[in-house]
Amino acid sequence: MDLTFTERDEAFRKEVREFVDSAMPAAMKEKAAAYSHFSMPEVMEWHKILAEKGWVAPHWPEEVGGPGFDATQRFIFSEEMELSGAPPLSPFGLVMVGPLIIRFGNDAQKARFLPKILSGEEVWCQGYSEPGAGSDLASLRCSAEDKGDHFLVNGQKTWTTYAQYADWIFCLVRTSTEGKKQSGISFLLIDMKTEGVEVKPMQTLGHTPAFCDTFFENVKVPKENLLGPLDGGWNLAKALLGHERTLVAAVGQCRRNLRLARTIAEKTVGADGKPLIEDPRWSDRIARLELRLRAHQMTNYRALAEQQKGKHPGPESSILKLVGSELVQQIDELCMELMGHDSLSWFNEEGVVPPFEHWVPSMFCYDRATTIYAGSNEIQKNIIAKLILGLPKN
């Protein structure tokens, strides 16, 4: 297994870096340098810049508008975007439902939805979790009743990220109560402007309006908006979550945030009058996280080598999700501890602390969710035990 990058790969990395440097607007660069949060309009502005370049969907095949990147190029592109601090694009259309439409959709669905996902004309959100069905997603109760030429949807979805900005939502809904609970679930594409859809945003601890509750009351959904077979949505959900868990590996994000932690340690003076980076206790903690990140990066490379051969993400993606999400949180915690009492200042006033520390408390609070979304880490451990280690069920 070859885990090294070729000259072609390194040339591509250089091309991506140069493009980001030249194409990112000055205001975005300033916010990226300050580790700031990007608003949805800024995210969509960057989306359109990448779309014009042809790089907005790096993992899509050329025949549906993608750039034709191989697995290694996709990894390099994702890592460089994270390292640059560029606005993270909404993944729900590009990374989640788009690939499912490519793989499972009919020609009419591909023609209807894919071009508008690419252009950013239509924004998507995800309807998976419910108040009583989060980690145990198969327990979902949001129903879609067959009414002949349409489905009638009733129920609630929660943690529907940025649903207040979305034009469409892809939903797992219950279409049958017969047999195993996983076998009665279907995958629907729902227009958010349909009568009966109501979105209620909620404020996060990180002071971002990221999450929403979404309610469906007698919502009519045309039959042509069923993706894949009736009662076959669970297989689509598993395929989608494999890609999402690989995404949560967050190698580039961890590298960038560790760089921030080192910068904070270099400029923060301890009780002895010396920078914290010179204190062995702090330098040791940074070094340990750097070593763990390097091991995680090599595991990601192994998965990448398999994808380069055409293999879809399998249960090994649970390892990437498990370790990557924990690393994200551990690095956030280190930054908070290095900042000391400054980390208690919520959205610090200008001049109190340097600008790039302004968002550390928000980042810390927001990233508490990384070990929960895309399947909680406890669920990932069960998957690893059963599908990789081969341990029997209790």
PyMOL commands that set and color helices and strands:
alter all, ss='L'
color gray80, all
select helices_A, chain A and resi 7-23+26-33+40-53+62-64+71-84+91-104+107-119+137-139+163-165+181-184+223-225+233-247+251-267+276-278+280-308+317-344+355-357+360-371+377-388
alter helices_A, ss='H'
color red, helices_A
select strands_A, chain A and resi 124-127+143-146+150-158+168-174+185-191+197-202+211-222+226-227
alter strands_A, ss='S'
color yellow, strands_A
deselect
rebuild
show_as cartoon
